[in-house]
Amino acid sequence: MAIAAAITVPLTTPTRRSFSSLSANPNRLSSPFTLQSNKLKFAAIQCPTFRVSAVSSMNIEVPESSSSASFLDRKESDFVRFVKYHGLGNDFILVDNRDTTEPKVSPDQAVKLCDRNFGIGADGVIFAMPGVNGTDYTMRIFNSDGSEPEMCGNGIRCLAKFIAELENFHGKKSFTIHTGAGLIVPEIQDDGKVRVDMGEPILKAADVPTKLPPNRDQSVVKSSLDVDGSTWNVTCVSMGNPHCVTFGTAQSQDLQVDELNLADIGPKFEHHEMFPARTNTGPFKS
């Protein structure tokens, strides 16, 4: 399900109010339309300079007086229009940024927008931007903490789907996207799904990058990393951005992923001194 909406910027700390219906006009919350979705309830967020007005793809009934124009075609000058997507649960705010090479949302604003209590809620904000060096488009992304990674695999699939809808592509279609990790060529399939060739994994320690000493052909494979009082068996790899993969600790190879406090242990891997460019962390149960 994709959700389209609009936001105003700059942002301030908002108040949160619940509504059984939302406005069909992003500028107002007084002309309701009906969302029929098995008693799902939605919340609208409102303050003097931060408003969210959402349009869902689930059985929307709009009053006859409402405009039939596409939500993304409306041109209120003080709004940034966005669509919400997810790839395997990795969710993003997508912004049509094709008319400028500067992101329409700053890193600080992205942090507020990604807040799951007082913002829209997402893992990051992704911008569809003009292409450079002969590419069709450029991808930039701000994480929920305001940092900017080179690329994101789930994110680029969401971006490709977003572009296909913006450009009204039909059938099988491929195009080129410039990213911080290099050239990516997503392909829209006949069924609407997105296929992306991520290229060969980078295993050379210096290129991941990691400061862990290589132990196999210049790579870090099943090496030891001390985190939070435990010694973890890790393999380091880059798919355009650093990843640290672990199947367990030296004390236990039977990793119980569901029992891990990822919100606590994740940042300790991410900011570990052995990862100068930080890292994504993937615990796996074999």
N, C-alpha and C positions, 0 to 999 in steps of 0.2 A: 504494500500500500504506500502510495506517495501522498504527502500532504503539502499543499501550496499555501503560502501565507505571505505577510508583509510585515516589516519592522521599521520603526523609526530609529535613527541614530542622530546624535550621541545618546548613550545610555546612562541612566541613573538607577539607583536601587529601587526596584518596583515593589508595589504591593500586589497581593495575589487574591483574586476574587473568583468564585465559582459561578458559572452560568450554565443553565440547561440548554441554552442556544447561543450561537455566536452571530456576529454581524456579517451580512453578505457584502457590506461596504467596509473596506479596511479602515476608513476614516471614522467610522461610527460604530457604536455597539447598540444601536437602537432599532435596527431593522432585521429581525431574526430570520434565519432559515432553519429548516429541520434536518437533523442528522438522525437517520434511522439505522442503528447499528447494535441491535440486541442490548439495549439499555446502557450502552456505553455513555459515560459522561465526560465532557471536555471542560477544560478550564481556560478562561481568557485572562491574560496578564495585562494590567493597565496601570500606567502612571503618566504624569504629564509628558514625558519624552520617551516612553517605551511602551508600545502596544503590539500585541500579537493578535492577528485575526486569521483563523485557519479555515481552509477549505479542504475537506476530505473527499476521497473518491468513492465513498460509501453512500449510495442512495441519497443524494442531496436534492432537496426541494427548495428552490429559490422563488420568492414572490415574483409575480409577473412584472412588477415595476423595476426589477433588478436588471442590470445590463447583461446582455448575452455575451459580451466580449470575454475572451479568455482572461483568467486572473492575472497571468504573467504579462498580458498585453496592456494592463492598466498602467498609467504613467504618472501617478502621484509623485511629485518631485521630491518629497521628503521621506519617501519610503524606499527600503531595499527589499526587493522581492526575493523569496527563496522557496525551495522545495526540499522536503525532508526525505532522504532515502536511507536504506540500510543494506549492507552486504554481509550475510551470515551473522546478523546481529550487531555488526560494527556500523553505527549510525552517524550520518553526516547531514549538515546543513549545506545545500548546494545553492550557489549564487551565480546568476548570469552576469559575468563581468567581461563580456566580449567587446564592449565599447571602450574599454580603457585598460591600460597596462598596470594600473595601480589598484590593489584590492579595495573594494568598497567598504570593507570592514577592517578595522585595525586589530592587531593581536590582542590588545586589552579588551576591545569590544567582543572579540571572539570568545574570550574567557567567560564573559558575562552571558553571552548567548548560549554557550554550551552548558551552563549551570542547570542541573536537572531539577532544582527547586524553584529558582527565580528567573530562569531563562527559558529558552526553547528546549534545551537538553540535547546534547549530542557529544560524540567523541571528537568532532572537529568541524571546521568550516572549510569547504572546498570552493574554489573559484574557477569558473570556465573563462579563460582569458584568451586574447588574440595569440595566434601562433608566432613563433620566432624561428629564424634560420630555416625557413621553408616549410615548417610544420603547419598543420591546420589549426591547432589550438595549443594553449599552454595551461598546465595544471599548477596551481599553488594551493597549499593547505596550511591552515593554522590548527594546531592541536588544541584540546580543551584547556591546556595550561598556557596557551599563547605561543608556544614554540612552533617552529616551522620545520617539518621533516622533509626529506628529499622527495618522498613519494609514499603512497600506501596502496597495497594491492587491492583490498576491498574498496578503498576510496576511488581508485581509478575506474573500477567497474561501474560504480555509482555515477561517476562523472560521465562516462561514455553513454550510459543510459539517459542521463540528463541532456547531454548534447543531442542525442538522437531525437529526443522529444522536442527540444528547442528548434532543431532544424527540420523537424517533420520528416525524418528519414523513414523509409519503408523497406522491408526486406533486408537481405544481407548487405552489410555496408561496413567498410573499414575506413579509418582515418588516423592521422598521426597526431600525437600529443607530446609536447616537450615537457619534461619534468626535471626536477633536480637530480634524478637518478639516470637521466638520459632519455632517449627516444622510446616511447611506448606506442604500440599499434593495436588498439582494441578492435574487436570485430563484433558487430551486431549480427546475431544469428537470425534465421528466418522466423524462429519462434519468439524473438524479442530478447532472448538471453544474451549475455555479453561474455565473449571469450577474450582473454588477454594472455599473450605470450610474455611471461615475465623474464625470459632469458635464462642463461645458466647461472646457478648460484655461485657467489663469490666466497671462497673458503680461505684464501690467503689472509693470515691474521692481520697483517699491516693494512690490508684493503677493506677489512670488515667495517671499522677498525677495532682491534682490541689489543691491550697491552699484555694479555696472557701469553706466555711463551709458547710458540708452536711446538707441537709434539708429533705431528705427522705431515710430512711434505709441506712445511710452512703453514700448516693449518692447525687449529685448535679443535681436537676431536676427543670427546670423553675426557676432558681435562678437569682439574679440581678448582673450584672457586668458593672461597669462604664468604658466606652471606648470613648475617643475623645469627651467628653462633653455630651454623651448620656448614659442612663441606658438601657442595653440590657438584654432581658430574654434569659438565656442560659441553656443548658443541656450539661454536660460533660461526655464523653465516650471514651474508648480506644478500638481499634480493633488491638492492637499491638503497636500503637502509639497514642498520645493524639489527641482528636478532641473536638472542642467546637461548638455545634450546636445552632443556634439561629433562631427564627421565627419572631423576631421583637424587638422593643424597648418598654419601659414602656409608651412612648408617643404615639406609633402607633404599633398595632399588624398586620396591613396590610402592610407587608414588600414588598417593590418594589425592588426585587433583581436586575433587569436590570438597575436600577437607582443608585445602589451603586458603589462607586469608590473603587473597590476591591483592586487595586494596592496601594491605600492609607490606607484604613481601615484594610486590611488583616494583614500587619506587626504589627499594633497596638494591635491586638488580639494575634498574634503569640508571641510577646515579652512581653506580659503583665506579671506583677509580680505575678499574680495568677497562672501562668503556669511555674513551675520551669524547666520543660523539653521542654518548648515552646509548641505550639499547632497548629494543622490544624484548620481552621475555615470554617464552612459550613452554609451560610445563606440559609434559605428555605422559600418558600411561600406556605402556606397551601391551 
